[in-house]
């Protein structure tokens, strides 16, 4: 508590620094950048598209003729982004001398493009400039895939698999890391759910209403938290800058397998300084079919809504946002059980966020952002026959954060800040494994970047404290309070090697405090297929990791290859004892040294201006080093071969996804056979001056192949979905 009492003082101190006299005059120049933005092959101009110069953080909207213009630009090279909601962004490079430069943009559908990320460093940058490995999926790509859960939507992306207990529960696994080692965010803040603690808990995020999802791989601990050793998944809703007039979107989808149907919509209305918005979404699916029959009780329901407003004067901003996500989904039933219990879950999350800040101060600290968020999360595990609640969970979190951007001085730029969380957790009923516990955390972090002509260096660190205060347990009596303080640090380099090519390398030292569940759980936990025995004496995890990669981007070739190696001391895992309790394997939370190693690569090559070859490969090998025992639920070697055909507004993507058998298994696992699955997806963009119509389809598992996901808790009796056709329609109006 003493640390929390110091937070207001730290807050005031950092805020005062931001207005100190370390200022310097803004850079000036006489350059001009202008151009026109059009939609598809129609050539129709787009108004209210947002054009942003990333390095200068300057934005303008296009006029009714699709024109934009920046004046008084300092000489230099800049990444310029054209953004239109629900359509893939376009990134171009502008070379502005003391004169004029012209860049025209044409929005179109293509899977091969440059993109933008904000998650890697906390500010917008082109992916080609990022030192970290980042993947970005836009709303069109998300809608074509299965959006029932976050894991289903991201499954198959490079280095990303899914952990599941049925479609409604699927959660992303990054480079073999799962649970509390993968951090799920919404607009940069934690969502406050319990998806990390159990295989049958879903993440309360509606991907149908997301503008895009960004995945940062590797130890992304610096800006977001010490429990992001595997990586960060950030769903982004937008609404971060004003624009004049009304725009919005409507999306509808339907699928033959599982009778899946749903839709979403959103509107924004703005003036020069004000912006208001509202989103809504809902979907439902029945039990899904496989080549060997239907998986009973695999249904899913979801409804979500969000609304807010923002005020954006020239040098400050303020916004308010409310978000509601409600779900109901079944836990698939093993047909071999004589008298199975049919269970469904009903998670519900309310979230309120206040965000504000300042910019263009002309001081040493050029900008700052503050946010306060409250998440109210509940869910119950319900017997579908009797309606009785077996277990109820409550997880309330209060989060606060401040992040400050330094004014770029010569080649140096950076940001630093503070973050805090108060978590109030309790459970009651049959699976109330952990006692009511309060968790408090506080962190200070910083990230500095040095940009030279051909080399970029990045240094960062995070100091974080986590404290757990459990109430006395009826089963275990008085449990000890625990406090953990640790440092995470990273160093990265990006070297331009040839025209369009670069080499990147990162070293990270990561710290993770044990999770509440790892410390205090005791009892049957069907969601993890174990009778869990927590250990309140667990130590923190310490890891050292290296990852490196080679990238190339040109008009005809896009290539990325990464390798990674992580060595983690005191890694926490469930160790089976050999006993059985309540029909579940008894397992104790234990610690040991682990090693994760792997690679991932992708190649997109133009065979013709309208025909591209798409290749992908990823692999991870993870084990306990003392016994050479493989860790549980590690994805097998996986590859993808596809083509992209484009003609005017039409895009077609046939592909084959292949996975090797997985026989490197943990003591409680069974091996999984390899497979090859054929998919065919496509989309068509019909452009009008004030509207864009996007029709997309995904004909998945065309051959109705029987295959199983090695990361599924229920793969023995619930194989993956069989043949199906999903069709999506999106209207984007301006």
MARSEDO-147693 format. One record per residue: residue in one letter; x, y, z of N, C-alpha, C in turn. Coordinates in steps of 0.2 Angstrom, whole numbers, plus 5000, padded with zeros to 4 digits. Example, Ala and Ser with C-alpha at 12.3 -4.5 7.8 and 13.67 -1.06 7.14 Angstrom:
# MARSEDO-147693
a506649725039506249785039506649845039
s506449895035506849955036506450005039
# end
This chain:
# MARSEDO-147693
x500449945000500050005000500450065000
x501050065003501550125003501650144996
x501750094991501950114985501350154981
x500750124983500150164980500050234982
x500250244989500150314992500650354988
x501150334985501650374982501450394975
x500950364972500750374965500550444964
x500050474968499950544966500450594966
x500950584970501550624970501950614963
x502050554961502350534955501950564949
x501350564950500850584944501050664944
x500950694949501050774949501750794947
x502250754949502950764947503050764939
x502850704937502950694930502550744925
x501950764928501550814924501850874924
x502150894930502450964930503150964925
x503450904925504050904920503850924913
x503250894911503050904904502950974902
x502851024907502851094906503451134908
x503951094909504651134911504951164905
x505451204907505851244902506351214898
x506251144896506751114892506551124885
x506151164883505851174877506351194872
x506151184865506551214860506051224854
x506151274850505651294845505551234840
x504951234838504751184833505151194826
x505251134823505651134817505151164812
x505451204808505151244802505351224796
x504951234790505251214784504751254779
x504951244772504551274767504251214762
x504351154764504051104759503351094759
x503051064754502351054753502250984751
x501750954753501550884751500850884750
x500650864744499950864742499850804738
x499150784736498950734732498250714732
x498050664729497350644729497250574731
x496650564734496450494736495850474733
x495850414730495350384726495150314728
x494650284726494450214729494350174723
x494750114724494750064719494850084712
x494750034707494850054700494350104697
x493850124701493350174699493650244698
x494150254702494550314702494150374705
x493550354709493150404712493550434718
x493450504719493850534724493450514731
x493850514736493650504743493750564747
x493150584750493250644755493250614762
x493550654767493550634774494050574775
x494450554770494950504772495550544776
x495850514781496350544785497050524782
x497450584781498150574779498550594785
x499050554786499450574792500150564790
x500550614792501350604792501550574799
x501750514799501850484805502450514810
x502950534807503550564810503350634813
x502950664810502750734812502050734816
x501750674816501050674819500550724817
x500650744811500150794808499650754803
x499050774804498550744800498050794796
x497850784791497350824787496750774784
x496150804783495650764779495650784772
x495450734768495350754761494750794760
x494750834755494150874753493650834749
x493150874746492550834742492850804736
x493450834734493750804727494250754729
x494350734735494850684737495550714738
x495650784738496250814738496450834745
x497150824747497450844753498050884752
x498250924757498850964757499150974763
x499850964764500250994770500751044768
x500751104772501151154770501751164776
x502251194774502751214779503051154782
x503251104778503551044781504351054781
x504651024787505351024787505650974782
x506250984779506450944774506550874777
x506450814773506650754776506150694772
x506350634774505950584772505350564777
x504750554775504250534780503850474777
x503550444782503050384781502350424781
x501950414776501350454775500750394774
x500250404779499750344779499050374777
x498750344772498050354771497550304774
x497150334778496650294782495950304780
x495650244779494850244778494650184782
x494150204787493950144791493650094787
x493750024789493549964786493849954779
x494349984777494749974771495449974773
x495849934770496549924772496949994771
x497350014776497750074776498250064770
x498550124768499050134763499650174766
x500250144765500850184768501250194762
x501450254761501950274756502550324759
x503050324756503650364758503650424754
x503750484758503750554754504450584755
x504750604750505450634751505250714750
x505250754755505050824755505750864756
x505950894750506450944751506151014751
x506551064750506251134751505851144744
x505351114743504951114737504351084738
x504051054732503451014732503550944731
x503150904734503050824733502350804732
x502250764728501550734727501550664728
x501050644732500850564733500150554732
x499950514727499250494726499150424730
x498550424732498350354736497750324732
x497750264731497150224729497050164734
x496450174737496250114741495950054737
x496149994739495949934736496049874741
x495749824739495849764743496449724740
x496949704745497449664743497749634750
x498049574750498349544755499049564756
x499349594751500049614751500149694751
x500349714757500349794758500749804764
x500949874764501249894770500749914775
x500849914781500349924786500649974792
x500249994797500450034802500349994809
x500750004814500649984820500750034825
x500350034831500450084837500650044843
x500549974843500649934848501349924850
x501849924845502549904846502849954851
x502750014849503150074853502650124856
x502050114856501550164859501350224854
x501650224848501550274844501550244837
x501150284832501150254825501750254822
x501950194818502450184814502350134809
x502650134803502650084798502950024800
x502649964798502849904800503649894798
x503749924792504449914789504949954794
x504749994798505150034803505250004810
x504749954811504749924817505349874819
x505649874825506149834826505849764829
x505249764832504949704834504549674828
x504349604829503949574824503249584826
x502849614821502149634822501749604816
x501149584818500649564813500049614814
x499749634808499149674808498549644804
x497949634807497449604803496849664803
x496649684797496149734797495449704798
x494949744798494249724799493949674793
x494149684787493949644782494249574783
x494849564784495249504785494849464791
x494749504797494449474803493749444801
x493349484797492649464795492649394791
x493149394787493149334782493349274786
x493749274792493849224796493249214801
x493349164806492849154811492849204816
x492449244817492549294822492149284829
x491949214830491649194836492049214842
x492749204841493149224847493849244844
x494249274849494849304846495349254844
x495349194847495849144845495649114838
x494949114837494749084830494949134825
x494949204826495049254821495849254820
x496249244824496949244823497349184821
x496949124822497249064821497549054814
x498149034813498449024806498849084804
x498849144808499349194806500049174808
x500549204805501149184806501349184814
x501549124816501749114823501249114828
x500549114826500049114830499549054829
x499449014835498948964835498448974840
x497948934841497348944845497348884851
x497248904857497048864862496348864863
x495948804863495248804863494948754868
x494348764870493948714873493248714870
x493248724863492648744859492748814856
x492348824850492448884846492448954851
x491948954855491849014859492349034864
x492848984865493348994871494049004868
x494149004861494749004858495149064860
x495849054861496249114863496949104860
x497249164858497849154854498449124858
x498849084855499449064857500049084853
x500549124856501049154852501649124853
x501949094848502649064848502649014854
x502048974855502048924860501848944867
x501849014868501649044874500849054875
x500649034881499949034882499749064889
x499149074890498849094897499149164899
x499449164905499649224908500249254905
x500549224900501149244896500949284889
x500349284888500049324882499549374885
x499649434883499249484886498749514881
x498149514882497649534878497349604880
x497349654875497249724876496649744872
x496349804874495849834869496049914870
x496249934864496550004864497050014869
x497549974870498049974874497949964881
x497349944883497249934890496949864891
x497149834897496849764898496149754898
x495849704896495149694895494849674902
x495249644906494949624913494549564913
x494649514908494349454908494749404912
x494549334911494849284914495049234909
x495149254903495349204898496049174899
x496449204902497149184903497149124908
x496649114913496749074918496449004917
x496048994912495748934911495548914904
x495648854901495548844894494748854892
x494348854897493648864895493348934896
x493848974897493649044898493749084892
x493349124889493349164883493649234885
x493949274880494149344880493549384878
x493249434882492649474881492849524876
x493049504870493149554865492849534858
x492449584855492049574849492549594843
x492749544840493249564834492849594828
x492149584828491749604822491749684822
x491749714828491749784829492449814829
x492949774829493649804829493849834822
x494249884822494549914816495049874814
x495549844818496049804817496349774823
x496649714822497049684828497749684827
x498149704831498849704831499149654836
x499649614833500049564837500749574837
x501049594843501749604844502049534847
x502449504844502749444846503449454850
x503549404855504149414859503949454865
x504449464870504349494876504149564876
x503549584875503249654874503149674881
x503549674885503449684892503549764894
x503849804890504049864892503449914893
x503049914888502449964889501849934892
x501749874892501149844894501049804900
x501649764902501649724908502149664908
x502249644914502749594914502549524912
x501849514912501649454909501449454902
x501949484898501849474891502449444888
x502749394891503349364888503249334881
x502649304880502449284873502349334868
x501949384871501749444866501149474868
x500949524864500349564865499849564860
x499249554861498649554856498249614858
x498249664853497949734855497349744849
x496749744852496149754847496049834847
x496049864841495949934841495349954838
x494950004841494350024839494350094835
x494850124835494950194832494650244836
x494350294833494050354836494550394840
x495150404837495650444840495850514837
x495450534832495550604830494850624827
x494750694826494050714824494050714816
x493450724814493350734807492650764806
x492550804801491950834799491450784796
x490850794798490350754795490150684798
x489750644794489550584796489850524792
x490050474795490250414792490150354796
x490250294793490050234797490150174792
x489850114795489950054792489350004794
x489149954790488749904792489049844789
x489049784793489349724791488849664793
x488649624788488249564790488649504787
x488549444791488849384789488449324790
x488549274786488249204787488649154785
x488549094788488949034787488548974787
x488748924782488348864782488448814788
x489148804790489248764795489148804802
x488748764806488548794813487948844812
x487748854806487248904805487448974808
x488048994807488349054810488049114807
x487749164810487549224807487649284812
x487749344809487849404814487949464810
x488149514813488249584810488449634815
x488749684812488949744817488849804813
x488849864816488849924813489149984818
x489250034815489550094818489450154815
x489450214818489350274815489850324819
x490050374816490450424819490150494816
x490150544820489950614818490450654821
x490750704817491150744820491150814817
x491450864821491550934819492350944819
x492551004818493251014818493650994825
x493250994831493550974837493150924841
x492550904839492150854842492050794838
x492050734841491850674838491450634843
x490850604840490450554844490450494840
x490350434843490350374840489850324844
x489650274840489350214843489450154839
x489550094842489650034838489149984841
x488949934837488549884840488749814836
x488649764839488749694836488349634839
x488249584835487949524838488049474833
x488149414836488149354832487949284836
x487749234832487549174835487749114831
x487949064834488149004830487848944834
x487648894830487448824833487948784834
x487848724836488348664837488648654830
x489348654829489648644823489748574821
x489848564814489848494811490548484809
x490748414810491448394808491348334803
x491848314800491748254795491448194799
x491548184805491248124809490648144813
x490348204812489748214816489748284819
x489148294822489148364826489448364833
x489748414835490048424841489448454846
x489148414850488648444854488848494859
x488448544860488448594865489048644863
x489248654857489748694855489448764852
x488848784854488548844852488848904855
x488748964852489049024855488549084853
x488449124858488049184857488449244859
x488349304856488749364858488349424856
x488349474860488149544859488549594862
x488749644858489149704861488949764859
x489149814863488949884861489449934864
x489649984861490050034863489850104861
x489950154865489850224863490250274867
x490350334864490850374867490850444863
x491250494866491350554863492050574864
x492350624860492950654861492950724859
x493350764863493550834862494250844860
x494350874854495050874852495250944849
x495350994854495651054852496351044850
x496751094847497351094844497851054848
x497951074855498451054859498251014865
x497650984864497450944870496850894867
x496750844871496150804869495850774876
x495250754875494850714880494350674877
x494350604879493750564877493550514882
x492950494881492550454886492250394881
x492350334884492050274880491850224885
x491250194883490850144887490850084882
x490950024885490949964881490649904885
x490149864882489849814885489949754880
x490149694883490149634879489849574883
x489349544880488949484884489049424879
x489149374882489249304879488849254882
x488649204878488449134881488649084877
x489049034879489248984875489348914879
x489348864875489348794878489948764878
x490048714883490648674883490548614880
x490848594874490748534871490748474875
x490248424874490148364878490448304875
x490848264879491148204877490648154876
x490448134870489948084869490148014872
x490748004874490847934877490747934884
x490547994887490347994894489647964895
x489547924901488947894902488447944904
x488547994908488148044911488448104911
x488548134905488948204905488548264908
x488948304911488648364913488648414908
x488048444906488048494900488148564903
x488648604902488848664905488848714900
x488648774902488748834898488948894902
x489248944899489549004903489249064900
x489149114904488849174902489249244904
x489849244902490349304904489949374901
x490049424906489849494904490349544907
x490549584902491049644904490749704903
x490749754908490649824907491349854908
x491449904903492049944904491950014903
x492250064907492250134906492950164906
x493050204901493750224900493750304899
x494150344903494250414902494950414899
x495050454894495750464891495850544890
x496350564891496550634889497250644889
x497450704886498150724886498250784882
x498950804881499150864878499650844872
x499750894868500250884863500550954860
x501050944856501351004853501451064859
x501851044864501951094869502551134868
x502951114863503651154862504151144868
x503951094872504451084878504851014877
x505250994882505550934881505050874881
x504550874884504050824883503450854879
x503450834873503050864867502350844868
x502150784871501450754871501450714877
x500850704880500650654885499950634885
x499850564887499250534887499050504893
x498550514896498350484902497650444901
x497650394905496950354904496850324911
x496150314912495850284918495350234916
x495350174918494850124915494650084921
x493950064921493650024926493349964922
x493549904923493249844920492849804926
x492149794924491749754929491549694925
x491849634927491849574924491449514928
x490949484926490649424929490549364924
x490549304927490349254923490149194928
x489649154925489449094929489449034925
x489648974928489648914924488948874926
x488548864921487848854923487648784920
x487348744924487048674921486448684917
x486548664910486048684905485448644906
x485448594910484848554911484448584917
x484748594923484448624929484348694929
x484848734926484948804927485248824933
x485548774937485948794943486648814941
x486848864945487548894944488048854948
x488448824945488948784948489548824951
x489748874948490248924950490148994947
x490249044951490249114949490949144950
x491049184945491749224946491549304945
x491949334949491949414949492649434948
x492749484943493449504942493449584940
x493549624945493449694944494249724944
x494349764939495049794938494949874937
x495349904941495449974940496149994937
x496250024931496850034928496950104927
x497550134928497750204926498450204923
x498550244919499250254915499350324913
x499950334912500250404909500850384905
x500750414899501350404894501550464891
x502150484891502450544889502950534883
x502850574878503250574872503750634872
x504450614872504950664872504950694865
x505150764865505250794859505850764856
x505850754849506450724846506950774846
x507550754848508150794849508650764844
x508850794839509350764834509050694832
x509450644834509250574832508950534838
x508750564843508550534849507750554850
x507350504851506650504853506450454858
x505950464861505750414866505050424869
x504850384874504350394878504450354884
x504150384890504150354896503450364900
x503350324905502750334909502650294915
x502050284917501950244923501250204922
x501150154925500550114925500350084931
x499750074933499550044939498850004938
x498749954943498149914942497949894949
x497349894951497049864956496549814954
x496649754956496149694954495849664960
x495149654960494749624965494449564962
x494749504964494449444962494149404967
x493549364965493249314970492949264966
x492849204969492449154965492049114971
x491449084969491049054974490748994970
x490748934974490448874971490948814970
x490748774965491148714965491848724963
x491948764958492648784956492948844959
x492748864965493048924968493748894971
x494248894966494848864968495348914972
x495248974970495649024974495249064979
x495549084984495149134989495049204986
x494549244989494549314987495249344988
x495449374982496149404983496149474979
x496449524983496649584980497349584977
x497449614971498049614968498149694966
x498749714968498949784966499649784963
x499649824957500249824953500449894952
x501049914951501249984949501949974945
x502050014940502650004936502850074933
x503450084932503750134928504150104922
x504050144916504450114910504650164906
x505150154901505350194897505650164890
x505650194885505850164878506150224874
x506850214873507150264869507450234862
x507350284857507550264850508050314848
x508650284845509150324841509050304834
x508950354830508850344823509450374819
x509850334816510350354811510150344804
x510650364800510450354792510250284790
x510550234793510450164791510350124797
x510350144803510350104809509850144814
x509450094817509050124822509150074828
x509250114834509350074840508850094845
x508650044849508050044854508250014861
x508150054866508350034873507750044877
x507550004881507050014886507049974892
x506649994897506549954903505949964907
x505749914911505149924915505249894922
x505149934927505149914934504449904936
x504249844939503549824940503549794947
x503049814951502949784958502249754957
x502149684960501449654960501349634967
x500849644970500649624977499949584977
x499949524981499349484982499149484989
x498549494990498249494997497649454998
x497749384999497149344999496849345006
x496149335006495849325012495949255014
x495749235021495849175023495449125020
x495649065018495249015014495048955019
x494348935018494048885022494448815021
x494748815015495048745013495848745016
x496148805015496848805016497048855022
x496548885025496648925030496948995028
x497449015032497749085031498349075026
x498249115020498749105015499249165016
x499849165014500249225014500149275009
x500249335011500349395006500949385002
x500949404996501549394992501749464988
x502349484988502549544984503149524980
x503049544973503649534969503849604965
x504449614965504749674961505249644956
x505149664950505649644945505749694940
x506349684936506449734930506449694924
x506249724919506249694912506549744908
x507049724903507349764899507449734892
x507549784887507649754880508149804877
x508449774872508849814867508749784860
x508649834855508549814848508949854843
x509049824838509349864832509049844826
x508949894821508749884814509249914810
x509549874805510049894800509749894793
x509749944790509549944783510149914779
x510049854775510549814772510649824765
x510049834761510049844754509449884753
x509249904747508649944745508049904746
x507649924751507049884753507249834759
x507849814760507949764765508249784772
x508149744777508449764784508549704788
x508949714793509149654798508949684804
x508549644808508349664815508549614820
x508749634826508949594831508749624838
x508449584843508249604849508549554855
x508749584860508849554866508349574872
x508149524875507649544881507749504887
x507749544893507749514899507049524902
x506749474903506049474906505949444913
x505449484916505249464923504449454923
x504249394926503549384927503449364934
x502949394937502749374944502249314943
x502249264948501749214947501049244947
x500549214943499849234943499549214950
x498949244951498549234957498349154957
x498149134952497949064951498549014953
x499149024950499648984951499848984959
x499749034962499949044969499449004974
x498749014973498248994978497748944976
x497748924969497248874967497248814971
x496748784973496648714976495948684974
x495948634970495348594969495248574962
x494748544960494648524953494548574948
x494848574942494848624937494748594931
x494048574929493948544922494148584917
x494148654917494448694912495148684910
x495548664914496248644913496348574913
x495848534914495848454914496348434920
x496248464925496748454931496448464938
x496648424943496548444950497148484952
x497048554952497648594953497748614960
x498448614962498648624968499148684968
x498948744970499448804969499948794974
x500448844973501048844977501148914979
x500948934986501049004988501849024989
x502248984988502948994989503349004982
x502949004977503249014970503749074969
x504249064966504649124964504449154958
x504749214956504649254950505049214944
x504749224938505149194932505649244930
x506149224927506649264924506849234918
x506849274912507049244906507449294902
x507849264898508349304893508149274886
x508049324881507749304875508149334869
x508249304864508549334858508049314852
x507949364848507649354841507949404836
x507949374830508249414825507849394818
x507949444813507549434807507849474801
x507649444796507849484789507149494786
x507149564783506549584780506749614773
x506249604769506349644762505649664760
x505549724757504949744754505149784748
x504849764743504849804736504149794733
x504149824727503549814723503349744721
x503849704720503749634718503849574723
x504149594729504349544734504249574741
x503949534745503849544752504149484756
x504649494760504949434763505149454771
x504949404775505149414782505349344785
x505849334788506049274792506349294798
x506149254804506249274811506549204814
x506949214818507149154823507149184830
x507049134835506949164842507249104846
x507449124852507749084857507649114864
x507249084868507049104875507249054880
x507649074885507849034891507549064897
x507149024900506749054906506849014912
x507149044917507249014924506649014928
x506548964932505948964937505248964933
x505248934927504648934923504148894927
x503548924927502948894931502548854927
x502448784929502048744925501648694930
x501148664927500748614931501148544930
x501348514935501748454935501248394938
x501048344934500648294936500948254942
x500648234947500848194952500748114951
x500348094946500248024945499548004949
x499248044953498648034956498048064952
x497448034954496848054950496348074956
x496048134955495548154960494948184956
x494348164958493748184954493748174947
x494148114945494148104938494648144934
x495048184938495548234935496248214937
x496748224933497448214935497648274940
x497948244945498148294950498848324948
x498848384948499448424946499648484951
x500248484952500448544956500848594952
x500748654954501148704951501848704953
x502348694949503048684950503448724946
x504148734947504548774943505148734940
x505348754934505948724931506248774926
x506748754923507048794918506848774911
x506648814907506348794900506748834895
x506648804889506948834883506448834877
x506348894874505948894868506348914862
x506348884857506648904851506248884845
x506248934840505848924834506048974828
x505648964823505749004817505049024814
x505049074810504449084806504649124800
x504349114795504549154789503949154784
x503949214780503349214775503749254769
x503449234763503649264757503049274752
x503049334750502449354745502849384739
x502749344733503149364727502649374721
x502749424717502349434712502549394706
x502149344704502249304698502049344692
x501549394693501249434688501049494691
x500949554688500649614692500049594696
x499649544693498949534696498949464700
x499549434700499549364703500149364708
x500049344714500549344719500549274722
x501149244724501249184727501349204735
x501049164739501049174746501249114750
x501849114753502149064757502249074764
x502049034769502249044776502448984779
x502848984785503048934789503148954796
x502948914801503148924808503248864811
x503748864816503848804820504148834827
x503948794832504248804839504348744843
x504948744846505148684850505248704857
x504948674862504948704869504948644874
x505448644879505448594884505748614890
x505748574895506048574902506748554901
x507248594902507948574900508248524905
x507948514911508248474916508148394914
x507548384911507348324909507148314901
x507248364897507148364890506348344889
x505948364894505248344893504948404889
x504548384884504248444880503648474884
x503548534883503048574887502348554883
x501848564887501148544884500948594879
x500448574875500148614870500548654866
x501148634863501548664859501348654851
x501248704847500948694840501548654836
x501348614831501748574827502048624821
x502548594818502748634812502148644807
x502148704804501548714800501748764794
x501448744789501548784783500948804779
x501048854774500448884770500748894763
x500348874758500548894751499848914748
x499948974746499349014743499449054737
x498949074734499049124728498549184729
x498649234726498249294726498149314719
x497549314717497349344710496949404711
x497149454707496749514708496549544701
x495949564700495749594694495249644695
x495449704694495049764696494849764703
x494149754705494049754712493949684715
x494149634711494049564713494749534716
x494649504721495249474724495049394726
x495549354724495449274725496049254729
x495949214734496549184738496449104739
x496649064734496648994736497248974740
x497148934745497748914749497748844752
x498248814754498348754757498748764763
x498348744769498748744776498948674778
x499548664780499848604781500148604788
x500048554792500348544799500648474799
x501248474802501548404804501248374810
x501348304810501048274816501448304822
x501148294828501548324834501548264839
x502148234840502248184844502748204850
x502948264850503348294856502848314861
x502748274865502148284870502348284877
x501948324881501948324888501748254891
x501848244898501648184901500948164900
x500448214901499748204901499448214894
x499848224888499548234882499548174878
x499148174872499148124867499448154860
x499748114856499948144850499448164845
x499548204840499048224835499348214828
x498948194824499148174817499248244813
x499648234807499648294803499048294798
x499048354795498448364790498648414785
x498248414780498248474775497548494773
x497348554774496748584773496748634767
x496248634763496148674757495648724758
x495848794757495348844758495348894752
x494748924751494748974745494349034748
x494649084748494349154750494349204745
x493949254745493949304740493549364743
x493649424739493249484740493149524734
x492649564734492549614729492349684731
x492749734729492549804731492249834725
x491649864727491249904722491249974725
x491550024721491650084724491150144721
x490950184726490550244724490850304727
x490650364725491050424728490950424736
x490350404738490150414745490050344749
x490250294745490150224748490550174745
x490750124749491150074747490750004749
x490649964744490349894746490849844745
x490949804750491449754750491049684752
x491049644747490849574748491349524748
x491449484753491949434754491649364756
x492049314754491849244756492449204758
x492249154762492849104764492549034763
x492748994759492548924758493048884761
x492948874768493448834772493448764772
x493948734773494048654773493648624767
x493848644761493448624755493348554755
x493948514756493848444756493548404762
x493248444766492948414772493448364776
x494048394777494548354780494448344787
x494648284790494548274797495248284800
x495348334804495948354808495848384815
x496348384819496248404826496848454827
x496648494832497048554834497448524840
x498148524840498448494845498448534852
x498248604851498148644857497448644860
x497048604857496348594860496348554866
x496048574871495948524877495448464876
x495048474871494548424869494648384862
x495248384860495448364853495248294852
x495248254857495048184857494348164854
x493948204856493248194854492948254850
x493248314849493048364846493548394841
x493548364835493948384829493748454827
x494148484822494048544820493448544815
x493248604813492648614809492648584802
x492148554800492148524793492048584788
x491848564782491748604776491148654778
x491348714775490848774776490948834772
x490448874771490548934767490248994771
x490749044772490549104775490549164770
x490049204771489949264766489849324771
x490249374769490149434773490049494768
x489649544770489549604766489649664771
x490049714768490149774772490049834768
x489649874771489549944768489849994772
x490350034768490650084771490450154768
x490050194772489750254769490150314772
x490150364768490550424769490050484769
# end
